[in-house]
Amino acid sequence: MTTNAAAKNASRLQGELARQILRSLKDQNAQPGHRLVELDLCAAFGVSRTPVRGALQLLADEGVIATHEGRGYVLAKIVREAPESSHEDADDIRLFAALSEARAKGKLADQLTQQELVRRFGAPLSSVIRVLRHLAELGLVERKPGNGWAFFADARVLNESYAFRRALEPQMLQQPGFKLDRAWAEKTRAVHEKFRKKSWRAGDGAAFHAINSDFHEQLARCSGNRTMLRAIQHQLQLRSFLSGQWDYPMEQVHGAIDDHLEILAALEAGYADKAAALMLHHLTLSASQAQV
């Protein structure tokens, strides 16, 4: 992968999974047009859909893969080089995904020890320590005396996240260096509208998470402010861990899509102040609807 802004701002877990996908494509001698199926990648690497989607988005940002008919990805060019990585990174990816899934299913206690995680998930102690530290950086857990760790209440984490985002994201749209990526805006509008019109199926509320994350991250990138971008990516990583707990109802997803499209329209028309007000309203409403 090239060393561009997307790669620099990706989480360690996303970056490593993207490297694993690249190596797999190289080993297969995959040709342009080769389809990348989320479920197949989940099975191949032993992770859930959320980290796979993050890795695919990273590869799309790199230009290695491209969207296929507005849904899914295909290989855009032959992978001639794939960076090596350690087993440690792969262990971290699997453990992060396993903890997220266990937490979503209510099978992970609020308080735990490192040794418990080693025994339960079969992960090396070094990986357990790294992932717990990462979760602590995201504000999801805190260390207790000795080797104990405790999760913060999910409702508290989400409320604090929304409070921070309400202060940050409207300002992000009014930065002096903000420049809307018109090509992305056209593409994401098409994706939003297609999702809005499709027949609703079970699980679509959770599937919207990837579209929603891309919308907020790309607007942060358009701000031209690297600190704001990193802050948003931090929040999206936090939400990625919690996302397994969410399957929003159709009305809520459709409302979010309508909000996104209205924000886009204001930005395209050059009304940054209006877009900022719409973003504040959107995040305030989302916070009131959030359930974990």
Number of C-alpha atoms within 10 A of each C-alpha: 17 11 8 10 12 17 18 12 15 19 17 15 24 24 24 23 27 24 20 20 21 23 18 16 19 16 12 10 12 16 15 15 15 15 17 19 12 17 12 11 18 16 11 11 15 15 20 21 19 24 23 23 21 24 23 24 22 23 25 18 15 17 14 19 24 24 17 13 9 14 11 15 21 20 22 17 15 17 20 11 10 17 10 11 12 8 10 14 19 18 18 25 23 21 24 22 22 17 19 20 20 13 19 17 11 10 10 15 10 14 14 16 15 17 17 12 18 17 11 8 14 13 17 17 14 13 22 23 17 15 19 22 16 19 18 17 13 17 17 21 20 16 16 12 6 7 11 14 18 17 19 15 12 15 12 11 18 20 14 14 17 18 13 14 20 19 12 16 22 21 19 24 27 18 14 10 12 18 17 20 13 12 8 13 19 11 12 21 17 14 16 21 14 13 20 17 9 9 8 12 8 11 12 17 18 17 17 18 22 17 15 17 18 16 18 18 18 18 22 25 23 19 22 18 15 14 12 18 22 17 17 24 22 18 20 23 22 20 20 19 22 21 20 21 18 17 18 20 14 15 10 15 21 19 14 20 21 16 18 21 17 16 21 24 16 16 22 16 10 13 15 21 15 19 25 21 14 19 23 19 15 18 20 15 14 16 17 10 10 14 13 14
